[in-house]
Amino acid sequence: MHWKTLSSQYLSKHHYFTARKDRCQREDGVIVDPYFVVEMPPSATALAITEDGHAVLVKQYRHPIGEVVIETPGGFIDEDEDFEQGMRRELLEETGYEFSHIEHLSKTAANPGVLNNFTHLFLATGGRKVGEQQLDHNEEIDIMLVTIDEVIDLLMRGQFKQSMHSNCVFYALLKIGKLTFTDGEE
């Protein structure tokens, strides 16, 4: 089932926050007016693991929720970048680490009822410190090096506030065999 967009009016046009008001028609003929959509560039995040097996997490203040949160490194992908290239750039900028291997895990939508972008989730391994952070003017990011067991503890205690970051950690831990599921039989 798809909706037909009858009209769109932009309320804000900014690279990181474009908002529009659509007038839509459902397949059954019902008109939905207004329907608000926030357009954002695609983003990427990674559970980044160093050569010695530590996870590189970041801690930063997030103004919309008024809290300092623990996250996996990541950010918006530039128009001229593929997702892996953008992920490598974000890792280097935010952490100063380069990674020998980056694997795409999944693509997910944070809030498809309002946001139109996807976040690409990665596992980055073989990380080594090659430089200092190169942060944007509005970023204040503290780096945390933690063990994989500590990552699991943070995940299980709900310490990753961003759903995309929780998803990334979950998929990455499954990939490296640190989380497993059973079918209930013993």
N, C-alpha and C positions, 0 to 999 in steps of 0.2 A: 504494500500500500504506500502510495506516494501522494504528497500534497503538491498542488500547483501554486506557484508564487504569482499572485496577481499584480502586486506592486511592492517596491522596496523604497524606503526613505532612510538615508544615512543621518544619524543623529550625532555621530562623532567619527572622524577619520584620522586615526593616528596609527602608526606602525604597530604599536603594542596594544592598542585599544580602539577598535573600530566597532561601533554599535549601529545596528539598523533596526528599523521597525518594518516588518513585512505584513502584508495582507495576503492570506492564503485561502485556498479552497481544498477541502478534503475530497476524497473520491466520492463520498456520499452527497456532495454538494454543499455541506455546511461551510460557512465562511468563518475563518479564524482571524480576528482583527482586534487588536494588534498582536503580533507574535514577535518578541524581541530576540535578536541574535547578536552575540558578541563574536566578531571575527578576530582571530589571533593566528600568528604564524605557527607552524608545527614546532614541537619541542622534542627534546631528548634528555634522558637521564640514564645513569649507569651505576650498578653496584661495581665499584672499582676496587680491585684487589692488587696489592703490591706483590713484588717478587718474593717477599718473605711471608706472604699470607695474611697481611693485615688489610682490612677494608678502610678505604679513604672516604669518610663521611664529611659533610659540611654542616655548620651550624650558623644560622643567620636569622635576623629579625624580619618578620613578615608583617608589614604594616596593616594589610586588610584584616588580619585576625589579632593583631596587637601582641604577638608572641614571638619568642626566639624558638626556632624549631630545628630539629635534626633532619637532614635530608641526604639523598644521594646527589652527587654533583650533576649539573646539567643546565640546560637553558634553551633558548630559541635557536632554531636552525635558520641560517641566512638563506636568502633566495638562491644564491649560486652554489650552495653546498648540497652534497648528498648527506644522508643521515649519519653515516659512519664518520665522514669527514667533519661534520658539525659536532658530533659527540667528542671526537678527538680534540678539536679546538676548545670546546667548553671544559673538558677535563684539564687541559694544559692551563687555560686562563684561570680557572677557579682554584686549582690545587697545585700547579707547578709540576705535575706528574705526567709522564708519557707512558703509554701502555702498548705492549707488544701484540696483544690480541684483543679484538673487540668483536663481540658476537651479538647479533640482533636477536632479542628474545620474543618481543611482542609489540603490538601497536594497540593503544587503548585511548579512549576518549574520557576526559575528566568529568565533564558534565554536558552530555550531548543535548540536553534540554535547552541549553542557553549558549554554550560554546561550540564553535565549528571546527576546532583544531584537534589533532591527534598528538599524543606523546609516544615516542618510540623508546622502548625499554631495551637496555643493553647490559651485557656482562663484559667488563673490561678486566683483563688479567695481565700479569707481568709488568706491573707498574713500577717505575723508578723515578725518583725526584730528579728533575733536570733544570729546574729554575724556580723563580718566585712567582707568586700569584700576579696576574695582570687583570685586576678587577675593573669593572665599569665604575663610573663616578658615583653611582647610587648603591654599590654593593659593599657590604662589610661581612666578610665570610671568614669564620674560624674553621680550621681543618682539625678533624678528629681522626686519629689512627686507632682502630679497635680490632680486636680479634673477631673471627667469624662467630664464635660462641657469643660474644657480646652483641653482634648484629642480630643474632637469633633472639637473644634476650630483649633487645630493644623492640624488635618486631612483635614478639609475643606480649609485651607489656603495652603495646599501642603507642610507642614513642615516636613513630614516624607519622606526623600529622597530615601530610599530603598523601592522598590516596594513590597517586601515580608512583610515589616513592615507595610506598608499602608494596604495591604491585610489583615494582621492579625488584625489590629485595626478595619477595616471595618467589618470583620466577627464577631469579639468579640462584637462590639457595636450592631450589629444585634441580636446576641444571647441574650444579656442582655436587649434588648428592647429599646435601646437608639437611634437607627436609625430605621425608618420605611419607607415603600414605599406605595404609593397609586396608583390606576390604572387610575388616572386622573379624576375620578368622585367625585363630592362633595356632 
